[in-house]
Amino acid sequence: MFHRHPFLSVLTFAYLGFVGWVTLTPASTAPTGSDLVLRVLDRLQRREELSWLTYDRAELLANIALFVPVGVFLLLLVGTRFWWVAGIGGFLMTSAIETAQRSIPGRVPDERDLLANTVGALIGIAVGLVLTYPASRRRAAQRRARAAQRDVVRSPGRASVR
């Protein structure tokens, strides 16, 4: 799988490294706990149409958004036929992160994060399926054409009836 898509594999591992940095660093050095995040959120909440955006809601949306690319990358690596493997992979990765956070100072594992990250991965898989649908249809048509050609070559005097 990785040898057929070396650039995609490198890009996937780089993004997973970023996810690891964001989710597995101690809370005191985590990029999500910075004053910048709090200042941006405070400024957004001043706008009436964004007053609903609390820290908890922003964190939930950020968890979902963080895992959308994970779903896309996993889908592209395993293929559209095995989209469900990508979904299981996203869930298992999130489970591993939440389990590891138990031993990281200042981190607290949360079932809501497990749900949000898995939903993000599933959204990424859905986006990936939509984006790859034309190519998948084209490959399926090519496979059918090759199979029909093999049937004709195997029985040159007779027409194949299905």
Accessible surface in RSA format (square Angstrom, percent):
REM  Atomic radii and reference values for relative SASA: ProtOr
REM  Chains: A
REM  Algorithm: Lee & Richards
REM  Probe-radius: 1.40
REM  Slices: 20
REM RES _ NUM      All-atoms   Total-Side   Main-Chain    Non-polar    All polar
REM                ABS   REL    ABS   REL    ABS   REL    ABS   REL    ABS   REL
RES MET A   1    87.99  45.6  64.29  42.5  23.71  56.4  60.64  51.6  27.36  36.2
RES PHE A   2    89.50  44.8  85.49  53.0   4.00  10.4  85.69  52.0   3.81  10.9
RES HIS A   3   150.94  82.5 121.72  84.6  29.22  74.7  99.89 102.9  51.05  59.4
RES ARG A   4   159.99  67.2 132.98  67.8  27.01  64.3  53.37  72.9 106.62  64.6
RES HIS A   5    67.42  36.9  62.64  43.5   4.79  12.2  43.64  45.0  23.78  27.7
RES PRO A   6    85.62  62.4  82.46  75.2   3.16  11.5  85.51  70.6   0.11   0.7
RES PHE A   7   153.58  76.8 148.15  91.8   5.43  14.1 152.22  92.3   1.35   3.9
RES LEU A   8    30.11  16.8  27.65  19.8   2.46   6.2  28.03  19.7   2.08   5.6
RES SER A   9     8.07   6.8   8.07  10.8   0.00   0.0   8.07  17.2   0.00   0.0
RES VAL A  10   102.52  67.5  98.78  89.4   3.74   9.0 101.44  88.1   1.08   2.9
RES LEU A  11    77.64  43.2  76.29  54.6   1.35   3.4  77.46  54.4   0.18   0.5
RES THR A  12     1.83   1.3   1.83   1.9   0.00   0.0   1.83   2.5   0.00   0.0
RES PHE A  13   110.87  55.5 102.43  63.4   8.44  22.0 102.83  62.3   8.04  23.0
RES ALA A  14    64.56  59.4  43.34  66.9  21.22  48.3  55.68  78.4   8.88  23.5
RES TYR A  15    44.93  21.0  40.73  23.2   4.20  10.9  38.97  29.3   5.96   7.3
RES LEU A  16    43.49  24.2  35.70  25.5   7.79  19.6  36.13  25.4   7.36  19.8
RES GLY A  17    45.10  55.6   0.00   N/A  45.10  55.6  37.44 102.8   7.66  17.2
RES PHE A  18    90.82  45.4  83.72  51.9   7.10  18.5  88.83  53.9   1.99   5.7
RES VAL A  19     0.80   0.5   0.80   0.7   0.00   0.0   0.80   0.7   0.00   0.0
RES GLY A  20    18.70  23.1   0.00   N/A  18.70  23.1  16.94  46.5   1.76   3.9
RES TRP A  21   131.70  52.9 124.38  60.2   7.32  17.2 108.67  57.9  23.02  37.4
RES VAL A  22    16.29  10.7  16.02  14.5   0.27   0.6  16.02  13.9   0.27   0.7
RES THR A  23    11.18   8.0  11.01  11.2   0.18   0.4  11.18  15.0   0.00   0.0
RES LEU A  24    66.90  37.3  54.04  38.7  12.86  32.3  54.19  38.1  12.71  34.2
RES THR A  25    26.02  18.5  25.14  25.5   0.88   2.1  26.02  34.9   0.00   0.0
RES PRO A  26    52.91  38.6  52.91  48.2   0.00   0.0  52.91  43.7   0.00   0.0
RES ALA A  27    41.92  38.5  29.68  45.8  12.24  27.8  30.77  43.3  11.15  29.5
RES SER A  28   109.45  92.5  63.71  85.0  45.74 105.4  58.51 124.6  50.94  71.4
RES THR A  29    95.28  67.8  72.29  73.3  22.99  54.8  75.45 101.3  19.83  30.0
RES ALA A  30    10.75   9.9   2.66   4.1   8.09  18.4   2.66   3.7   8.09  21.4
RES PRO A  31    39.67  28.9  21.17  19.3  18.51  67.3  31.27  25.8   8.41  52.3
RES THR A  32    60.99  43.4  57.32  58.1   3.67   8.8  48.71  65.4  12.29  18.6
RES GLY A  33    50.68  62.5   0.00   N/A  50.68  62.5  25.35  69.6  25.34  56.7
RES SER A  34    43.63  36.9  34.47  46.0   9.15  21.1  39.88  84.9   3.74   5.2
RES ASP A  35    98.59  69.1  93.28  92.8   5.32  12.6  19.01  44.7  79.59  79.4
RES LEU A  36   106.04  59.1 104.23  74.6   1.80   4.5 104.23  73.2   1.80   4.9
RES VAL A  37    56.97  37.5  53.50  48.4   3.47   8.4  56.05  48.7   0.91   2.5
RES LEU A  38    91.75  51.1  86.59  61.9   5.15  13.0  87.02  61.1   4.73  12.7
RES ARG A  39   149.82  62.9 142.32  72.6   7.50  17.8  71.00  97.0  78.82  47.8
RES VAL A  40    74.69  49.1  71.51  64.7   3.18   7.7  74.54  64.8   0.14   0.4
RES LEU A  41    15.72   8.8  15.04  10.8   0.68   1.7  15.55  10.9   0.18   0.5
RES ASP A  42    68.41  47.9  66.62  66.3   1.78   4.2  18.54  43.6  49.87  49.7
RES ARG A  43   163.14  68.5 162.21  82.7   0.93   2.2  56.50  77.2 106.64  64.6
RES LEU A  44    61.56  34.3  61.40  43.9   0.17   0.4  61.56  43.2   0.00   0.0
RES GLN A  45    60.85  34.0  50.19  36.7  10.66  25.4  14.22  30.3  46.63  35.4
RES ARG A  46   165.73  69.6 128.44  65.5  37.29  88.8  63.35  86.6 102.37  62.0
RES ARG A  47   140.97  59.2 134.63  68.6   6.34  15.1  38.68  52.9 102.29  62.0
RES GLU A  48   152.84  87.7 137.52 104.0  15.32  36.5  54.69 105.8  98.15  80.1
RES GLU A  49   108.50  62.3  87.59  66.3  20.91  49.8  65.68 127.0  42.82  35.0
RES LEU A  50    47.96  26.7  47.96  34.3   0.00   0.0  47.96  33.7   0.00   0.0
RES SER A  51    69.33  58.6  51.94  69.3  17.39  40.1  28.55  60.8  40.78  57.1
RES TRP A  52   119.12  47.8 110.77  53.6   8.35  19.6 108.83  58.0  10.29  16.7
RES LEU A  53    18.06  10.1  18.06  12.9   0.00   0.0  18.06  12.7   0.00   0.0
RES THR A  54    58.37  41.5  57.94  58.7   0.44   1.0  55.03  73.9   3.35   5.1
RES TYR A  55    92.91  43.4  88.51  50.4   4.41  11.5  65.06  48.9  27.86  34.3
RES ASP A  56    95.46  66.9  88.96  88.5   6.50  15.4  23.28  54.8  72.18  72.0
RES ARG A  57   118.43  49.7 117.39  59.8   1.04   2.5  27.67  37.8  90.76  55.0
RES ALA A  58    26.41  24.3  20.76  32.0   5.66  12.9  23.05  32.5   3.36   8.9
RES GLU A  59    78.23  44.9  72.27  54.7   5.96  14.2  20.86  40.4  57.37  46.8
RES LEU A  60    78.56  43.8  75.86  54.3   2.71   6.8  78.06  54.8   0.50   1.4
RES LEU A  61    85.26  47.5  81.86  58.6   3.40   8.6  82.29  57.8   2.97   8.0
RES ALA A  62    58.50  53.8  47.95  74.0  10.55  24.0  55.30  77.9   3.20   8.5
RES ASN A  63    22.36  15.4  22.13  21.4   0.23   0.6   0.22   0.5  22.14  21.4
RES ILE A  64    35.98  20.5  35.98  26.8   0.00   0.0  35.98  25.9   0.00   0.0
RES ALA A  65    61.11  56.2  50.42  77.8  10.69  24.3  53.91  75.9   7.20  19.1
RES LEU A  66    24.37  13.6  19.49  13.9   4.88  12.3  24.02  16.9   0.35   0.9
RES PHE A  67     0.09   0.0   0.09   0.1   0.00   0.0   0.09   0.1   0.00   0.0
RES VAL A  68    36.43  24.0  36.43  33.0   0.00   0.0  36.43  31.7   0.00   0.0
RES PRO A  69    41.09  29.9  37.38  34.1   3.71  13.5  41.09  33.9   0.00   0.0
RES VAL A  70     0.70   0.5   0.11   0.1   0.59   1.4   0.70   0.6   0.00   0.0
RES GLY A  71     0.00   0.0   0.00   N/A   0.00   0.0   0.00   0.0   0.00   0.0
RES VAL A  72    29.70  19.5  29.70  26.9   0.00   0.0  29.70  25.8   0.00   0.0
RES PHE A  73    28.22  14.1  28.22  17.5   0.00   0.0  28.22  17.1   0.00   0.0
RES LEU A  74    31.30  17.4  31.30  22.4   0.00   0.0  31.30  22.0   0.00   0.0
RES LEU A  75     0.50   0.3   0.22   0.2   0.29   0.7   0.22   0.2   0.29   0.8
RES LEU A  76    64.00  35.6  52.67  37.7  11.34  28.5  54.85  38.5   9.15  24.6
RES LEU A  77     7.74   4.3   5.19   3.7   2.56   6.4   5.19   3.6   2.56   6.9
RES VAL A  78    37.45  24.6  19.58  17.7  17.87  43.1  23.70  20.6  13.75  37.3
RES GLY A  79    27.34  33.7   0.00   N/A  27.34  33.7  27.29  74.9   0.05   0.1
RES THR A  80    33.61  23.9  25.16  25.5   8.45  20.1  12.21  16.4  21.39  32.3
RES ARG A  81   166.05  69.7 143.76  73.3  22.28  53.1  63.73  87.1 102.31  62.0
RES PHE A  82    96.79  48.4  96.79  60.0   0.00   0.0  96.79  58.7   0.00   0.0
RES TRP A  83   117.34  47.1 117.34  56.8   0.00   0.0  93.18  49.7  24.16  39.2
RES TRP A  84   123.97  49.7 121.42  58.8   2.55   6.0 109.47  58.4  14.50  23.5
RES VAL A  85    55.06  36.2  53.36  48.3   1.70   4.1  53.68  46.6   1.37   3.7
RES ALA A  86     1.32   1.2   0.00   0.0   1.32   3.0   1.32   1.9   0.00   0.0
RES GLY A  87     9.02  11.1   0.00   N/A   9.02  11.1   6.48  17.8   2.55   5.7
RES ILE A  88    91.05  51.8  88.23  65.7   2.82   6.8  90.35  65.1   0.70   1.9
RES GLY A  89    24.60  30.3   0.00   N/A  24.60  30.3  21.02  57.7   3.58   8.0
RES GLY A  90     0.00   0.0   0.00   N/A   0.00   0.0   0.00   0.0   0.00   0.0
RES PHE A  91    86.46  43.3  86.46  53.6   0.00   0.0  86.46  52.4   0.00   0.0
RES LEU A  92   104.12  58.0  99.69  71.3   4.43  11.1  99.96  70.2   4.16  11.2
RES MET A  93    41.54  21.5  34.46  22.8   7.07  16.8  32.19  27.4   9.34  12.4
RES THR A  94     0.00   0.0   0.00   0.0   0.00   0.0   0.00   0.0   0.00   0.0
RES SER A  95    31.17  26.3  27.93  37.3   3.24   7.5  28.05  59.7   3.12   4.4
RES ALA A  96    62.08  57.1  50.14  77.4  11.94  27.2  58.22  82.0   3.87  10.2
RES ILE A  97    11.67   6.6  10.69   8.0   0.98   2.4  11.62   8.4   0.04   0.1
RES GLU A  98    16.48   9.5  16.04  12.1   0.43   1.0  13.96  27.0   2.52   2.1
RES THR A  99    81.46  57.9  76.02  77.1   5.44  13.0  54.69  73.5  26.77  40.5
RES ALA A 100    39.77  36.6  30.62  47.3   9.15  20.8  39.28  55.3   0.49   1.3
RES GLN A 101     8.80   4.9   8.80   6.4   0.00   0.0   0.00   0.0   8.80   6.7
RES ARG A 102   179.91  75.5 147.29  75.1  32.62  77.7  45.65  62.4 134.26  81.4
RES SER A 103    99.82  84.4  66.57  88.8  33.25  76.6  55.07 117.3  44.75  62.7
RES ILE A 104    27.46  15.6  22.27  16.6   5.18  12.5  23.42  16.9   4.03  10.9
RES PRO A 105    97.99  71.4  83.89  76.5  14.10  51.3  96.51  79.7   1.48   9.2
RES GLY A 106    61.47  75.8   0.00   N/A  61.47  75.8  31.47  86.4  30.00  67.2
RES ARG A 107    44.45  18.7  32.00  16.3  12.45  29.6   8.32  11.4  36.13  21.9
RES VAL A 108   115.71  76.1 102.04  92.4  13.67  32.9 102.53  89.1  13.18  35.7
RES PRO A 109    43.78  31.9  30.14  27.5  13.64  49.6  30.51  25.2  13.27  82.5
RES ASP A 110    30.82  21.6  26.91  26.8   3.91   9.3  11.31  26.6  19.51  19.5
RES GLU A 111   140.73  80.8 134.04 101.4   6.69  15.9  66.05 127.8  74.68  61.0
RES ARG A 112   158.13  66.4 156.08  79.6   2.04   4.9  69.81  95.4  88.31  53.5
RES ASP A 113    23.46  16.4  23.46  23.4   0.00   0.0   1.22   2.9  22.24  22.2
RES LEU A 114    47.11  26.2  47.10  33.7   0.01   0.0  47.10  33.1   0.01   0.0
RES LEU A 115   120.04  66.9 116.70  83.5   3.34   8.4 119.87  84.2   0.16   0.4
RES ALA A 116     2.30   2.1   0.00   0.0   2.30   5.2   2.18   3.1   0.12   0.3
RES ASN A 117     3.11   2.1   3.11   3.0   0.00   0.0   0.00   0.0   3.11   3.0
RES THR A 118    21.90  15.6  21.90  22.2   0.00   0.0  21.78  29.3   0.12   0.2
RES VAL A 119    53.71  35.3  53.45  48.4   0.26   0.6  53.71  46.7   0.01   0.0
RES GLY A 120     0.00   0.0   0.00   N/A   0.00   0.0   0.00   0.0   0.00   0.0
RES ALA A 121     0.38   0.4   0.38   0.6   0.00   0.0   0.38   0.5   0.00   0.0
RES LEU A 122    82.37  45.9  77.35  55.3   5.02  12.6  77.71  54.6   4.66  12.5
RES ILE A 123    76.18  43.4  73.71  54.9   2.47   5.9  76.08  54.8   0.10   0.3
RES GLY A 124     0.00   0.0   0.00   N/A   0.00   0.0   0.00   0.0   0.00   0.0
RES ILE A 125     3.99   2.3   3.99   3.0   0.00   0.0   3.99   2.9   0.00   0.0
RES ALA A 126    52.04  47.9  48.68  75.1   3.36   7.6  51.60  72.7   0.45   1.2
RES VAL A 127    63.57  41.8  60.70  55.0   2.88   6.9  63.50  55.2   0.08   0.2
RES GLY A 128     1.49   1.8   0.00   N/A   1.49   1.8   1.49   4.1   0.00   0.0
RES LEU A 129    58.60  32.6  54.43  38.9   4.17  10.5  54.73  38.4   3.87  10.4
RES VAL A 130   110.29  72.6 100.55  91.0   9.74  23.5 104.00  90.4   6.29  17.1
RES LEU A 131   128.64  71.6 104.16  74.5  24.48  61.5 106.72  74.9  21.92  59.0
RES THR A 132    25.30  18.0  23.76  24.1   1.54   3.7  25.13  33.8   0.18   0.3
RES TYR A 133   126.83  59.2 125.22  71.2   1.61   4.2  99.96  75.1  26.87  33.1
RES PRO A 134    78.01  56.9  69.82  63.6   8.19  29.8  75.49  62.3   2.52  15.6
RES ALA A 135    27.73  25.5  26.73  41.3   1.00   2.3  26.87  37.8   0.86   2.3
RES SER A 136    26.37  22.3  22.29  29.7   4.08   9.4  23.35  49.7   3.02   4.2
RES ARG A 137   139.43  58.5 134.33  68.5   5.09  12.1  28.98  39.6 110.45  66.9
RES ARG A 138   141.09  59.2 134.49  68.6   6.60  15.7  59.64  81.5  81.45  49.4
RES ARG A 139   112.74  47.3 111.97  57.1   0.77   1.8  53.10  72.6  59.64  36.1
RES ALA A 140    25.73  23.7  24.58  37.9   1.16   2.6  25.12  35.4   0.61   1.6
RES ALA A 141    46.68  42.9  41.36  63.8   5.32  12.1  42.22  59.5   4.47  11.8
RES GLN A 142    90.83  50.8  86.76  63.4   4.07   9.7  29.31  62.4  61.52  46.7
RES ARG A 143   104.06  43.7  99.94  50.9   4.12   9.8  47.90  65.5  56.16  34.0
RES ARG A 144   148.55  62.4 141.35  72.1   7.21  17.2  77.62 106.1  70.93  43.0
RES ALA A 145    63.02  57.9  50.06  77.3  12.96  29.5  58.39  82.2   4.63  12.3
RES ARG A 146   131.17  55.1 128.25  65.4   2.92   7.0  62.82  85.9  68.35  41.4
RES ALA A 147    32.98  30.3  32.25  49.8   0.73   1.7  32.71  46.1   0.27   0.7
RES ALA A 148    53.19  48.9  49.13  75.8   4.06   9.2  52.22  73.5   0.97   2.6
RES GLN A 149   120.88  67.6 114.90  84.0   5.98  14.2  29.69  63.2  91.19  69.2
RES ARG A 150   121.30  50.9 119.74  61.0   1.56   3.7  52.50  71.7  68.80  41.7
RES ASP A 151    25.60  17.9  22.97  22.9   2.63   6.2   9.03  21.3  16.57  16.5
RES VAL A 152    97.97  64.5  95.52  86.5   2.45   5.9  97.57  84.8   0.40   1.1
RES VAL A 153   103.91  68.4  88.32  80.0  15.59  37.6  93.34  81.1  10.57  28.7
RES ARG A 154   175.98  73.9 141.99  72.4  33.99  80.9  62.08  84.8 113.90  69.0
RES SER A 155    19.75  16.7  14.05  18.7   5.71  13.1  13.83  29.4   5.93   8.3
RES PRO A 156   117.78  85.8  86.14  78.5  31.65 115.0  88.21  72.8  29.58 183.8
RES GLY A 157    78.49  96.8   0.00   N/A  78.49  96.8  40.59 111.4  37.89  84.9
RES ARG A 158   184.58  77.5 172.44  87.9  12.14  28.9  75.33 102.9 109.26  66.2
RES ALA A 159    93.28  85.8  62.09  95.8  31.19  71.0  71.08 100.1  22.20  58.8
RES SER A 160    64.63  54.6  27.63  36.9  37.00  85.2  21.52  45.8  43.11  60.4
RES VAL A 161   140.58  92.5 107.56  97.4  33.01  79.6 110.87  96.3  29.71  80.6
RES ARG A 162   220.74  92.7 145.74  74.3  75.00 178.6 103.86 141.9 116.88  70.8
END  Absolute sums over single chains surface
CHAIN  1 A    11093.4       9605.3       1488.2       7574.3       3519.2
END  Absolute sums over all chains
TOTAL         11093.4       9605.3       1488.2       7574.3       3519.2
